[in-house]
């Protein structure tokens, strides 16, 4: 038990620090998509490093791509009474009750990387990260260029129900309709942003459609690699069809140089992580922030692969 004198000393010390302009350290709960992932890991590291510079304590919780686990972690953040919450949503709807509870507890919340349904907007201060719908549109334009606007493609999507997946697929399909494209989508399959799962579903796609596959749109570069590996197994002497991925990984840059991929869309996980914690820092300082803060996106093909830096 803390004695009365100790309590007085702690209060006096806090008052002295405040009068000297030293702010009490803030604690931000960061519910990330996963600890170990090609994109999430560098975003997490960048966020933590920037938080250290800002003097913000991070309570890091990993969902491991499990929505149920994430909703429970969000509730834990609220119960802990933290100063702010940064949420990487894996589902457009599931976190809304938790975000509402955070607002009721006067805990400001922002989203990082992935969008949620419009109903969530009333409970958050900002959404930082890539415009995933625009990425889908950019991918459609790139693949249309590679295929001269005609032919048939397959889509290797991320996690079913995930906001990033919905945006990246929706932007792609809507863009094809918008330009009255003659490109046909043979099938859309989910591979959970996982290379091994992409390898498995790609084997099935190649078995079912064979040379009807004239182009591939993968929701990220790791799944694009899964398709490349499956294609090499099935057709070792044939070049891969044009493939467009997202994230701008070093491996994708090498695949573009070798002709195994047509394009990738660069989005930096470092910028993603930094923007989120910088935005939360401004909110904690009482500043107003924009409701939508995007990070830059760049389409990389053979034409500019040597003049653009990989994202990671």
C-alpha positions in Angstrom: 0.0 0.0 0.0 1.3 3.5 -0.9 1.6 5.7 2.1 0.1 9.2 2.4 3.6 10.9 2.2 4.4 8.9 -1.0 1.2 9.9 -2.6 1.8 13.6 -1.8 5.4 13.2 -3.2 4.1 11.6 -6.5 1.5 14.4 -6.9 4.1 17.1 -6.2 6.6 15.6 -8.6 3.9 15.4 -11.4 3.0 19.1 -10.7 6.7 20.1 -10.9 7.2 18.2 -14.2 4.0 19.8 -15.7 5.1 23.3 -14.7 8.5 22.6 -16.3 6.8 21.7 -19.6 7.4 18.0 -19.4 4.3 16.2 -20.4 3.3 13.0 -18.7 3.9 10.1 -21.1 0.9 9.0 -23.1 0.0 5.4 -23.7 -1.4 4.3 -27.0 -2.9 0.9 -27.7 -1.9 -0.4 -31.1 -4.0 -3.3 -32.3 -2.0 -4.5 -35.3 -2.9 -7.0 -38.0 0.0 -9.3 -37.2 3.4 -9.4 -35.6 5.0 -11.5 -38.3 4.1 -10.5 -41.9 6.0 -9.1 -44.9 4.1 -5.7 -44.7 2.8 -5.5 -41.2 6.1 -6.1 -39.5 8.0 -3.1 -41.0 4.9 -0.9 -40.4 4.9 -2.0 -36.8 8.6 -1.3 -36.4 8.3 2.1 -37.9 5.4 3.0 -35.7 7.2 1.9 -32.6 10.4 3.7 -33.5 8.6 6.9 -34.1 6.6 6.5 -30.9 9.9 6.2 -29.0 11.0 9.5 -30.6 7.8 11.1 -29.5 7.9 9.8 -26.0 4.7 7.8 -26.5 4.3 4.4 -24.9 2.9 1.7 -27.2 0.8 -1.2 -25.9 1.2 -3.5 -28.8 -1.4 -6.2 -29.4 -1.3 -8.6 -32.4 -4.5 -10.0 -33.9 -2.6 -12.6 -36.0 -5.2 -12.0 -38.7 -8.0 -13.2 -36.3 -10.9 -10.8 -36.3 -12.5 -12.2 -33.1 -9.1 -11.9 -31.3 -8.9 -8.3 -32.6 -12.3 -7.3 -31.3 -11.4 -8.7 -27.9 -8.1 -6.8 -27.9 -9.9 -3.6 -28.8 -12.2 -4.1 -25.7 -9.0 -4.7 -23.6 -7.6 -1.3 -24.8 -10.8 0.5 -23.7 -10.8 -1.3 -20.4 -7.2 -0.3 -19.8 -8.2 3.4 -20.1 -5.4 4.2 -22.6 -4.9 7.7 -24.0 -5.5 6.6 -27.6 -6.1 3.6 -29.9 -4.6 2.8 -33.3 -6.6 0.0 -34.9 -5.6 -2.1 -38.0 -9.1 -3.4 -38.9 -9.4 -6.8 -40.6 -13.2 -6.5 -41.0 -15.4 -3.5 -42.1 -18.0 -4.0 -39.3 -16.8 -6.2 -36.4 -14.9 -3.4 -34.5 -17.7 -0.8 -34.5 -19.1 -1.7 -31.0 -15.5 -1.5 -29.6 -14.8 1.9 -31.3 -18.2 3.2 -29.9 -17.1 2.1 -26.4 -13.8 3.9 -26.9 -15.6 7.1 -27.8 -17.9 6.8 -24.8 -14.8 6.5 -22.7 -13.3 9.6 -24.3 -10.5 7.6 -25.9 -9.6 8.9 -29.4 -9.3 6.2 -32.1 -7.8 6.1 -35.6 -7.6 3.4 -38.2 -4.4 2.4 -39.9 -3.9 0.8 -43.3 -7.4 -0.8 -43.9 -10.8 0.8 -44.3 -14.0 0.1 -42.4 -17.6 0.6 -43.2 -18.9 4.1 -43.3 -20.8 3.6 -40.0 -17.4 3.5 -38.3 -16.5 7.0 -39.3 -18.5 8.6 -36.5 -16.3 6.8 -33.9 -12.8 7.6 -35.3 -10.7 10.7 -35.6 -8.9 9.7 -38.8 -8.1 6.9 -41.2 -4.4 6.9 -42.3 -2.8 4.7 -44.9 -3.2 3.7 -48.6 -6.3 4.2 -50.7 -6.9 0.5 -51.4 -9.8 1.2 -53.8 -7.4 3.5 -55.8 -4.9 0.7 -55.8 -7.4 -1.6 -57.4 -8.1 1.0 -60.1 -4.4 1.5 -60.7 -3.9 -2.3 -61.0 -6.7 -2.5 -63.6 -5.2 0.3 -65.7 -1.7 -1.4 -65.5 -3.1 -4.8 -66.5 -5.2 -3.3 -69.3 -2.1 -1.7 -70.7 -0.2 -5.0 -70.5 -3.0 -6.9 -72.2 -4.0 -4.3 -74.7 -7.4 -4.1 -73.0 -8.6 -7.6 -73.9 -8.4 -11.2 -72.6 -9.2 -13.1 -69.5 -7.7 -12.8 -66.0 -7.8 -14.3 -62.5 -7.8 -12.4 -59.3 -5.9 -13.7 -56.3 -7.5 -11.8 -53.5 -6.6 -11.4 -49.8 -8.7 -12.3 -46.8 -12.4 -12.7 -47.4 -14.3 -9.8 -45.8 -11.2 -7.8 -45.1 -11.5 -4.1 -46.0 -8.3 -4.0 -47.9 -9.4 -7.0 -50.0 -12.8 -5.5 -50.6 -11.3 -2.2 -51.7 -8.5 -3.7 -53.9 -10.9 -6.1 -55.7 -13.7 -3.6 -55.9 -11.5 -0.8 -57.4 -10.2 -3.3 -60.0 -13.6 -4.6 -61.1 -15.2 -1.2 -61.1 -12.4 0.3 -63.2 -12.8 -2.4 -65.8 -16.5 -1.7 -66.0 -15.9 2.1 -66.1 -13.8 1.9 -69.2 -15.9 -0.8 -70.9 -13.0 -3.1 -70.9 -12.9 -6.3 -72.9 -11.1 -8.0 -70.0 -13.0 -10.9 -68.4 -12.4 -12.1 -64.9 -12.4 -15.9 -64.9 -12.5 -16.3 -61.1 -11.6 -14.6 -57.9 -10.1 -16.7 -55.1 -8.9 -15.8 -51.6 -5.3 -16.6 -50.4 -5.2 -14.6 -47.2 -2.2 -12.5 -48.2 -0.1 -15.7 -47.9 2.4 -17.0 -50.4 1.9 -20.7 -49.7 -1.9 -20.4 -49.9 -1.5 -18.4 -53.1 0.7 -21.3 -54.5 -2.1 -23.8 -53.7 -5.0 -21.8 -55.2 -2.9 -20.9 -58.2 -2.2 -24.5 -58.9 -6.0 -25.1 -59.0 -6.6 -22.0 -61.2 -4.0 -23.2 -63.7 -5.5 -26.7 -63.7 -9.0 -25.3 -64.4 -8.2 -22.5 -66.8 -4.8 -23.3 -68.3 -3.8 -20.9 -71.1 -7.1 -19.0 -70.7 -5.2 -17.2 -68.0 -3.9 -14.2 -69.9 -3.3 -12.0 -66.9 -3.2 -12.1 -63.1 -4.1 -9.5 -60.5 -2.8 -10.4 -57.0 -3.8 -8.3 -54.0 -0.2 -8.2 -52.8 3.2 -9.2 -54.1 3.6 -12.3 -51.8 0.5 -13.8 -53.5 1.9 -12.8 -56.9 5.0 -14.9 -56.1 2.8 -17.8 -55.2 1.2 -17.7 -58.7 4.6 -17.4 -60.4 5.9 -20.5 -58.6 2.8 -22.4 -59.5 3.1 -21.3 -63.2 6.7 -22.4 -63.3 5.7 -25.8 -62.0 3.0 -26.3 -64.6 4.7 -24.5 -67.5 8.4 -24.4 -67.0 9.2 -23.4 -70.6 6.5 -20.8 -71.0 6.7 -17.1 -69.9 4.3 -16.1 -67.1 1.2 -14.0 -68.2 1.3 -10.3 -67.2 1.0 -10.2 -63.4 0.2 -7.1 -61.3 0.8 -7.1 -57.5 0.7 -4.5 -54.7 3.1 -3.4 -52.0 6.4 -2.8 -54.0 8.5 -5.4 -52.3 12.1 -6.0 -53.4 11.2 -9.4 -54.7 8.5 -7.9 -56.9 11.1 -5.5 -58.3 13.4 -8.4 -59.2 10.4 -10.2 -60.8 9.7 -7.2 -62.9 13.3 -7.0 -64.1 13.3 -10.7 -65.0 9.9 -10.4 -66.8 8.0 -12.6 -64.3 5.8 -9.7 -63.3 4.5 -6.8 -65.2 3.9 -4.3 -62.4 3.6 -3.6 -58.7 2.1 -0.7 -56.8 4.5 0.7 -54.2 3.0 1.6 -50.8 5.5 2.0 -48.0 4.9 0.2 -44.7 7.3 2.6 -43.0 5.3 5.6 -44.1 2.1 3.8 -43.1 3.4 3.2 -39.6 4.9 6.7 -39.2 1.8 8.5 -40.4 -0.5 6.7 -38.0 1.6 7.5 -34.9 2.3 11.1 -36.0 -1.5 11.6 -36.5 -2.2 10.1 -33.0 0.4 12.4 -31.5 -1.3 15.4 -33.0 -4.6 14.3 -31.6 -3.1 13.8 -28.2 -1.8 17.3 -28.4 -5.3 18.6 -29.0 -4.8 19.4 -32.6 -7.4 18.8 -35.4 -6.5 16.3 -38.1 -8.0 15.4 -41.4 -10.5 12.5 -41.4 -8.5 10.9 -44.3 -4.7 10.9 -44.5 -3.3 8.8 -47.4 0.2 7.7 -48.2 1.7 8.0 -51.7 1.2 5.2 -54.3 3.5 4.6 -57.3 3.0 2.1 -60.2 6.3 0.4 -61.0 6.9 -1.4 -64.3 10.0 -2.2 -66.4 10.0 1.5 -67.5 10.8 2.9 -64.0 11.9 -0.1 -61.9 15.4 1.2 -61.7 14.5 4.7 -60.6 12.0 3.8 -57.8 13.0 2.5 -54.4 11.2 -0.7 -53.2 8.9 -0.3 -50.2 10.6 -3.1 -48.3 
